[in-house]
Amino acid sequence: EEEGSKKRKFVPSEANRDINVRKARIDVVGGQSLSEIRAANEAADKAAAFTFVAQTTKEGILSAESHFPPLFSTPSTSPEALKQYVTSKIVDYLGEEESTLVEFIMKELSKEGGCKTTALLEEMKMVLDEDAEEFVLGLYGRMVQ
């Protein structure tokens, strides 16, 4: 080395002494990999991106783009309470409990993103005729209250 050189000798810092310390594995709750956590977060973000806007008029509720709110996002109505409501309305309209029809309605309402109001209305017209519109409007009102 030259005496006149102003360069100093490189001295590694404490942080660089043990490079493995910086590469320590991140402990993840539940033993999930980072890709699994990322996929779950992306799915949650996608679900949050779907924002439900309640319609307030009969025309709005029965419009082609109107949906029922997602079944598990209705804070005021539990799925069990909604099923009891649907059962009671079917008994009112048909005079007897139709468990197959009730299960069909609940399955439609539990679809991801919510069921289209017009699709359920068309299905219900085959069974309830002129009462179908009243049923769909009442069900929608019950779910958004």
C-alpha positions as CSV (number, residue, x, y, z in Angstrom):
1,E,0.0,0.0,0.0
2,E,1.1,3.5,-0.6
3,E,1.7,5.8,2.3
4,G,0.2,8.8,0.5
5,S,-3.1,7.1,-0.3
6,K,-6.1,8.5,1.4
7,K,-8.1,5.3,0.9
8,R,-9.2,3.6,4.0
9,K,-9.4,-0.1,4.5
10,F,-12.9,-1.6,4.3
11,V,-14.1,-2.7,7.7
12,P,-17.5,-4.6,7.6
13,S,-20.1,-3.4,9.9
14,E,-21.8,-5.6,12.5
15,A,-24.9,-6.0,10.3
16,N,-22.8,-7.5,7.6
17,R,-20.9,-10.0,9.8
18,D,-23.6,-12.6,9.8
19,I,-25.5,-12.5,6.6
20,N,-27.7,-15.3,7.6
21,V,-29.3,-13.2,10.3
22,R,-30.8,-11.0,7.6
23,K,-32.1,-14.0,5.8
24,A,-34.0,-15.4,8.8
25,R,-37.2,-17.2,7.8
26,I,-40.3,-15.3,8.7
27,D,-42.5,-17.2,11.1
28,V,-46.0,-17.3,9.7
29,V,-49.1,-18.0,11.8
30,G,-50.8,-21.3,10.8
31,G,-47.8,-22.5,8.8
32,Q,-49.0,-20.9,5.6
33,S,-46.6,-20.0,2.9
34,L,-46.3,-16.4,1.8
35,S,-47.9,-17.3,-1.5
36,E,-50.9,-18.7,0.3
37,I,-51.2,-15.6,2.4
38,R,-50.9,-13.4,-0.7
39,A,-53.6,-15.4,-2.4
40,A,-55.9,-15.1,0.6
41,N,-55.3,-11.3,0.8
42,E,-56.0,-11.0,-3.0
43,A,-59.2,-12.9,-2.6
44,A,-60.2,-10.6,0.4
45,D,-59.3,-7.5,-1.7
46,K,-61.5,-8.8,-4.6
47,A,-64.4,-9.4,-2.2
48,A,-64.0,-5.9,-0.7
49,A,-63.9,-4.4,-4.2
50,F,-67.5,-5.6,-4.8
51,T,-69.4,-2.8,-3.2
52,F,-73.1,-3.3,-2.8
53,V,-75.4,-0.3,-3.4
54,A,-78.9,-0.8,-2.2
55,Q,-81.7,0.2,-4.5
56,T,-84.6,2.1,-3.1
57,T,-87.2,2.1,-5.8
58,K,-89.2,-0.8,-7.3
59,E,-87.7,0.0,-10.7
60,G,-84.2,0.0,-9.3
61,I,-84.6,-3.3,-7.4
62,L,-86.0,-5.0,-10.5
63,S,-83.6,-3.5,-13.0
64,A,-81.3,-5.8,-15.0
65,E,-78.1,-4.9,-13.1
66,S,-79.6,-5.1,-9.6
67,H,-78.4,-7.8,-7.3
68,F,-79.4,-9.1,-3.9
69,P,-76.7,-8.3,-1.3
70,P,-74.3,-11.2,-0.7
71,L,-76.0,-13.4,1.9
72,F,-73.1,-13.4,4.4
73,S,-72.6,-9.7,4.3
74,T,-76.0,-8.7,5.6
75,P,-75.3,-7.7,9.2
76,S,-79.0,-7.3,10.2
77,T,-80.2,-10.7,8.8
78,S,-78.6,-14.0,9.6
79,P,-78.9,-16.8,7.1
80,E,-81.1,-18.8,9.5
81,A,-83.5,-15.8,10.1
82,L,-83.7,-15.2,6.3
83,K,-84.5,-18.9,5.7
84,Q,-87.3,-18.7,8.3
85,Y,-88.6,-15.6,6.5
86,V,-88.5,-17.3,3.1
87,T,-90.2,-20.4,4.5
88,S,-93.0,-18.3,6.1
89,K,-93.6,-16.4,2.9
90,I,-93.7,-19.6,0.8
91,V,-96.3,-21.0,3.3
92,D,-98.3,-17.7,3.0
93,Y,-98.3,-17.9,-0.8
94,L,-98.6,-21.6,-1.4
95,G,-100.4,-22.8,1.7
96,E,-97.7,-25.4,2.5
97,E,-94.0,-25.5,3.2
98,E,-92.0,-26.4,0.0
99,S,-88.5,-27.2,1.4
100,T,-87.1,-27.8,-2.1
101,L,-88.2,-24.3,-3.2
102,V,-86.8,-22.8,0.1
103,E,-83.4,-24.5,-0.4
104,F,-83.3,-23.3,-4.1
105,I,-84.0,-19.7,-3.0
106,M,-81.3,-19.9,-0.3
107,K,-78.8,-21.4,-2.7
108,E,-79.5,-18.6,-5.2
109,L,-79.0,-15.9,-2.5
110,S,-75.7,-17.5,-1.3
111,K,-74.1,-17.1,-4.8
112,E,-70.9,-15.1,-4.7
113,G,-71.6,-11.5,-5.5
114,G,-75.3,-11.9,-4.8
115,C,-78.0,-13.2,-7.0
116,K,-79.6,-11.0,-9.7
117,T,-83.0,-9.8,-8.7
118,T,-84.4,-10.3,-12.2
119,A,-83.1,-13.9,-12.3
120,L,-84.9,-14.8,-9.0
121,L,-88.0,-13.0,-10.1
122,E,-88.2,-15.1,-13.4
123,E,-87.7,-18.3,-11.4
124,M,-90.3,-17.3,-8.9
125,K,-92.9,-16.4,-11.6
126,M,-93.1,-20.0,-12.5
127,V,-94.2,-20.9,-9.0
128,L,-95.8,-17.8,-7.5
129,D,-97.3,-16.2,-10.7
130,E,-98.3,-12.6,-9.8
131,D,-97.1,-12.9,-6.2
132,A,-93.5,-13.3,-7.4
133,E,-92.8,-9.6,-7.7
134,E,-94.1,-8.9,-4.2
135,F,-92.0,-11.8,-2.9
136,V,-88.8,-10.6,-4.5
137,L,-89.4,-7.0,-3.4
138,G,-90.1,-8.1,0.2
139,L,-87.1,-10.4,0.3
140,Y,-84.8,-7.6,-1.1
141,G,-86.2,-5.2,1.5
142,R,-85.6,-7.8,4.3
143,M,-82.0,-8.3,3.2
144,V,-81.0,-4.6,3.0
145,Q,-82.7,-3.4,6.2
